Amino acid sequence: MTASAPTALPDRSHGLLLDDPHFDAHRSQGHHPERPERLLAARAAAERSGFRWTRTPSRVPSFDELLRTHAEEHLARLEAWRGRQGNLDADTFVAPGSVDAAQRAAGGCMAMVDAIYDGVDDFGLALVRPPGHHATREKAMGFCLLNNAAIAANHARARGAERVAILDWDVHHGNGTQDIFWDDPSVLYASLHQAPLFPGTGLLAETGGAHAEGTTVNVPLDAGSDDGVYRLAFEQVVLPILEQFDPDFLIVSAGFDASYRDPLAQMAVTPGGFGWLAGALASMHTKAAPRKTMYVLEGGYDLVGLEDSLLASLHGARGAAFSAAEMHDPGLMVRTASRALRSHWSGLDR
Ligand SMILES: [Zn+2]
């Protein structure tokens, strides 16, 4: 069976929520998969979760705050796009409100780090657009203008975090985040991603610069990898490394395009799989306490896949149990195809 629901719902949980109508102004003129409706799905998940949310208002960051993460030339180029419509590259559009949206997303992530370090809550969910993990120090790319997760990590460092871990389960490799922390041993970047796939980076051999060898962790996975593969990768690679690194702040670059429903990739992760991954992160054996965790939305382009996967992740992050038996579903892709073709052909309802 498909693991779309946890075996036991957690008690009514709580957390910080970043959301801002400015994020909806980032809208392509033609069809683009990175669209405002994605946030409607994410908001629905936050609502359905039953969490008691404390709102974190977004804010516009200072130039100096962004300079911790991005090059001056990149920030100046972006600023020149304010109020304009166009394309930075074949994938990456800007609308008149996009630069403001990107800045508020980045500043909102910093505000959430502040709220966590001020003791308002130890868990946060940043529902931001545009996404961030492909944005390098020097340039925008792959739908991303500013690197929200990296900006949050640098802000956590400024607030006193000694070791920050960024776990990126977006189906694409977060080349921007890797680039930014390549030679920084205080920020561990770990990515599970489909390979080969855009942007083509994230090879096993990429393990960090001379001052930070080992703190870039890449786990490239074959197309078609399912809950069981992700679980294995977590148990045998990701969790042991995270536990040894012992972060005092954890950022999840939470893209949901490894969902079995996603149109931009070919993975087979179910909501139950995401719930299990989130639960595993929440119950890591790390020394740092209390644990501070923040989820930052990245990709995820099927609205149902995004909503259900985020919902399960929230439940997992707050202690719901997702069993291995529920996760194992070898017939999932066949049943998905059968459902999709049912309106054209009979006999596909088994
Ligand atoms: Zn992605």
Boltz pocket constraint, residues with backbone or C-beta under 6 A from the ligand:
constraints:
  - pocket:
      binder: B
      contacts: [[A, 170], [A, 171], [A, 172], [A, 255], [A, 257], [A, 298], [A, 299], [A, 300]]
      max_distance: 6.0
